[in-house]
């Protein structure tokens, strides 16, 4: 049963949809564990982004099932899934599509026809997104922000839901084109995928070499997801909780009077206003997945690291002292207290 905390923004149908989302999340977790072992936090963060209409940047070494995670979620949610391998010679039209000259049989009349590219899907995996030049990376920007592609002055809307998951390899930086801050800011989350624990890796080795095929049961469809994305918007956020999220973001700006001394020492650039929006939306989804229709400080802290880690630019002092953006966010939790 959902904990409502007197939420008057939701009617009975909204509350039923919220309960369905919580129930569906637990079912999805069980189904996903049949295929994806030991990545529960990663799966939860991807689903939070999906229900919040955000995009994710997945970072991890090769072989940690990034592609499998995305394709499996697509199967469980009855969504179309496409994958693009980003390479230095990839062109923008390879992503968005291109116009071709079509000759009509019989009349021999000619007209231009737009052939849609792989971006016209529900779940788009951009593998090694930092291996393609900025011009091609920028082809994703409009689609991620506006849910449409413009070709020759004509707009082609993307089918909702639409989620971009870009992957980066943190250890092979030769021949890469780091994403500019403007594009990084388009991603709601930067999710770090680490090596599995020993027990999980043993299970992975045994199950993937046994030859047994696993059949997953779809849990939600497109209409369900779109309805639940609307419910997320109605989750209650108290004024003090909104203020807590904004204070955390503002404290990351080293030139601000609100920034602690360690931020001024270790950061050269802080997060913008989009980080506040992403943090509150993600916290709403996190609350729903945990069976609540009101956001708490715990929800804010649960999503703060993936929201902020790619929006903060560290200084040379941070690199020399081994300080990461996650370390800085943790220190902010100690300095900025949740309002009473």
C-alpha positions in Angstrom: 0.0 0.0 0.0 1.3 3.4 -1.0 2.2 5.9 1.7 0.2 9.0 0.6 1.1 11.6 3.3 -2.0 13.5 2.5 -1.2 14.2 -1.2 -4.1 16.1 -2.6 -2.6 16.5 -6.0 -3.4 12.9 -7.0 -6.8 11.5 -7.7 -7.8 7.8 -7.3 -6.7 6.9 -10.8 -3.3 8.5 -10.1 -2.9 6.6 -6.9 -3.8 3.3 -8.7 -1.2 4.1 -11.4 1.4 4.9 -8.7 0.7 1.5 -7.0 0.9 -0.2 -10.4 4.3 1.4 -11.0 5.6 0.2 -7.6 4.3 -3.3 -8.2 5.7 -3.3 -11.8 9.1 -2.2 -10.6 9.4 -5.2 -8.2 8.2 -7.5 -11.0 10.7 -6.0 -13.4 13.5 -6.4 -10.9 12.8 -10.1 -10.5 12.6 -10.6 -14.2 15.8 -8.6 -14.9 17.7 -10.6 -12.3 17.2 -13.7 -14.5 19.4 -12.1 -17.1 21.3 -9.2 -15.4 23.1 -10.3 -12.2 24.4 -8.0 -9.6 23.5 -4.6 -11.1 20.4 -3.8 -9.1 21.4 -0.2 -8.5 22.2 0.4 -12.2 18.8 -1.0 -13.2 17.0 1.1 -10.7 18.7 4.3 -11.9 17.9 3.6 -15.6 14.3 3.0 -14.7 14.2 6.2 -12.7 15.5 8.1 -15.7 12.9 6.5 -18.0 9.9 7.3 -15.8 11.4 10.9 -15.3 11.8 11.3 -19.1 15.5 11.7 -18.7 18.6 10.3 -20.5 21.5 8.4 -19.0 25.3 8.2 -19.6 26.6 4.8 -18.7 30.3 4.5 -17.8 32.1 1.3 -17.3 34.8 -0.9 -18.7 33.9 -3.3 -21.6 32.2 -6.6 -20.7 29.9 -5.3 -17.9 26.6 -5.9 -19.8 25.8 -2.3 -20.6 24.1 -3.3 -24.0 22.4 -6.3 -22.4 20.9 -4.1 -19.6 19.4 -1.7 -22.2 18.1 -4.4 -24.6 16.6 -6.4 -21.7 14.8 -3.4 -20.3 13.4 -2.8 -23.8 12.0 -6.4 -23.9 10.4 -6.1 -20.4 8.7 -2.8 -21.3 7.7 -3.8 -24.9 9.8 -1.0 -26.3 11.7 -0.7 -29.6 15.4 -0.9 -29.1 18.2 0.3 -31.4 21.9 0.4 -31.0 24.5 2.7 -32.7 28.2 2.0 -32.5 29.8 5.5 -32.5 33.0 5.6 -34.5 35.2 8.5 -35.8 33.7 8.3 -39.3 30.0 8.3 -38.2 28.0 11.1 -39.8 25.0 12.9 -38.3 22.8 11.4 -41.1 23.8 7.9 -39.9 21.9 8.8 -36.7 19.0 10.9 -37.8 18.4 9.6 -41.3 18.7 11.1 -44.7 16.8 12.2 -47.8 16.9 10.1 -50.9 15.7 10.7 -54.4 12.7 8.4 -55.2 11.5 7.8 -58.7 7.8 6.8 -58.9 7.2 3.8 -61.2 5.0 4.5 -64.2 5.1 8.3 -64.1 8.9 8.6 -63.6 8.2 11.6 -61.4 10.8 12.3 -58.8 10.5 13.4 -55.2 12.7 13.5 -52.1 11.9 10.9 -49.5 13.1 10.9 -45.9 14.5 7.6 -44.7 14.4 7.5 -40.9 17.6 6.7 -39.0 18.1 4.5 -35.9 17.2 7.5 -33.6 13.5 6.8 -34.4 13.1 4.2 -31.6 12.1 4.2 -27.9 15.4 3.0 -26.4 18.5 4.2 -28.2 21.9 2.9 -27.0 24.8 5.1 -28.2 27.8 2.8 -27.7 31.1 4.6 -27.0 29.5 8.0 -27.7 32.8 9.8 -27.1 34.4 8.1 -30.1 32.6 10.3 -32.6 33.4 14.0 -33.5 31.4 16.8 -31.9 29.3 17.4 -35.1 27.9 13.9 -34.9 27.5 14.1 -31.1 25.4 17.2 -31.6 23.0 15.4 -33.8 21.6 13.9 -30.6 21.1 17.2 -28.9 17.8 18.3 -30.5 16.3 14.8 -30.3 17.2 14.5 -26.6 15.8 17.9 -25.7 12.9 18.4 -28.1 11.9 14.9 -29.1 12.1 15.6 -32.8 14.5 15.6 -35.7 14.5 18.5 -38.3 15.6 17.6 -41.8 15.4 20.2 -44.6 13.2 22.4 -42.5 10.7 19.7 -41.8 10.1 18.4 -38.3 9.8 14.6 -37.7 8.5 13.8 -34.2 10.0 11.0 -32.2 7.7 8.4 -30.7 7.4 8.6 -26.9 8.8 7.3 -24.6 12.3 8.1 -25.9 15.3 7.4 -23.9 19.0 7.8 -24.9 21.6 5.8 -23.1 25.1 6.7 -24.1 28.1 4.6 -23.0 31.7 5.6 -22.3 34.8 3.6 -21.7 36.7 5.2 -18.9 40.1 3.5 -19.6 40.6 4.0 -23.3 40.8 7.8 -23.9 43.1 7.7 -27.0 41.1 8.8 -30.1 38.1 10.1 -28.2 36.2 13.3 -28.3 35.0 14.2 -24.8 31.4 15.4 -24.7 31.2 19.1 -24.2 29.5 20.3 -21.0 26.4 21.5 -22.9 25.8 17.9 -24.1 26.7 16.3 -20.8 24.0 18.5 -19.2 21.4 16.9 -21.4 21.8 13.6 -19.6 19.9 13.3 -16.4 22.2 10.7 -14.9 25.8 9.6 -15.3 25.7 6.0 -14.0 28.9 4.3 -13.0 28.9 0.5 -13.7 31.5 -1.3 -11.5 32.8 -4.9 -11.5 30.3 -7.4 -9.9 30.9 -9.0 -6.5 32.6 -12.4 -6.4 29.3 -14.3 -5.8 27.6 -12.4 -8.6 30.5 -12.9 -11.1 30.4 -16.6 -10.3 26.7 -16.8 -11.1 27.3 -14.8 -14.3 30.0 -17.2 -15.4 27.9 -20.3 -14.7 24.6 -19.1 -16.2 26.0 -17.6 -19.4 28.0 -20.8 -20.2 25.2 -23.3 -19.6 23.3 -22.7 -22.8 20.0 -22.3 -21.1 17.8 -19.6 -22.8 15.9 -17.3 -20.5 12.5 -16.0 -21.6 11.3 -12.8 -20.0 7.7 -11.8 -19.4 6.9 -8.2 -20.6 5.6 -6.2 -17.6 4.6 -2.8 -19.1 3.8 -1.4 -22.5 4.2 2.1 -24.1 0.8 3.3 -22.9 1.6 2.3 -19.3 4.9 4.0 -19.3 3.5 7.3 -20.7 0.7 7.2 -18.1 3.2 6.6 -15.3 5.5 9.4 -16.5 2.5 11.7 -16.0 2.0 10.4 -12.5 5.6 11.1 -11.6 5.0 14.8 -12.2 2.2 14.8 -9.6 4.3 13.4 -6.7 4.4 15.8 -3.8 7.5 17.7 -3.0 7.5 19.8 0.1 8.9 23.4 0.0 11.7 22.4 2.4 12.7 19.4 0.2 12.8 21.6 -2.9 14.9 24.1 -1.0 17.3 21.3 0.1 17.8 20.2 -3.6 18.4 23.8 -4.7 20.8 24.4 -1.9 22.9 21.3 -2.8 23.1 22.5 -6.4 24.0 26.1 -5.6 26.7 25.0 -3.2 28.6 23.4 -6.1 29.3 26.8 -7.7 32.8 27.8 -6.6 32.3 31.5 -7.3 29.2 31.7 -5.2 29.2 32.9 -1.6 27.1 29.8 -0.7 30.0 27.5 -1.7 32.0 25.8 1.1 35.7 26.2 1.1 36.3 22.6 -0.3 34.1 23.4 -3.3 36.1 26.5 -4.0 39.3 24.5 -3.8 38.3 21.4 -5.8 35.8 22.7 -8.4 36.3 25.1 -11.2 32.6 24.9 -12.4 29.4 23.9 -10.7 26.0 22.6 -11.8 23.4 24.7 -13.5 19.6 25.1 -13.0 18.9 22.0 -15.1 20.5 20.0 -12.2 17.8 21.2 -9.8 15.1 20.1 -12.2 16.7 16.7 -12.8 17.2 16.1 -9.1 13.6 16.8 -8.2 12.2 14.7 -11.0 14.5 11.8 -10.3 13.6 12.0 -6.6 9.9 11.8 -7.5 10.5 8.6 -9.5 12.7 7.2 -6.7 9.9 7.8 -4.2 7.4 6.1 -6.4 9.6 3.0 -6.9 9.9 2.8 -3.1 6.1 2.9 -2.7 5.6 6.6 -1.7 3.9 9.5 -3.4 5.9 12.2 -1.5 9.6 13.0 -1.7 11.9 12.9 1.3 15.5 14.0 1.9 16.6 10.4 1.4 15.2 10.5 -2.2 17.2 13.6 -2.9 20.4 12.1 -1.5 19.8 8.8 -3.4 19.8 10.6 -6.8 22.2 13.5 -6.1 25.4 11.7 -7.1 24.3 10.5 -10.6 22.7 13.9 -11.2 25.7 15.9 -10.3 28.8 13.9 -11.0 28.9 14.8 -14.7 27.9 18.5 -14.1 30.8 19.3 -11.9 34.3 20.2 -13.3 37.1 19.4 -10.9 40.3 21.5 -10.5 43.9 20.4 -10.7 44.0 20.3 -6.9 41.2 17.7 -6.9 43.0 15.5 -9.4 46.3 15.7 -7.5 44.5 14.9 -4.2 42.4 12.1 -5.7 39.1 13.9 -5.1 36.2 12.9 -7.3 32.9 14.6 -7.8 31.3 11.9 -5.8 33.5 12.8 -2.8 32.5 16.4 -3.1 28.8 15.5 -3.2 29.2 13.3 -0.1 30.9 16.2 1.7 28.0 18.5 0.7 25.6 16.1 2.5 27.6 16.7 5.7 27.7 20.5 5.3 24.1 21.2 4.0 21.6 19.7 6.3 18.1 18.7 5.3 15.6 21.4 6.5 13.5 20.4 9.5 
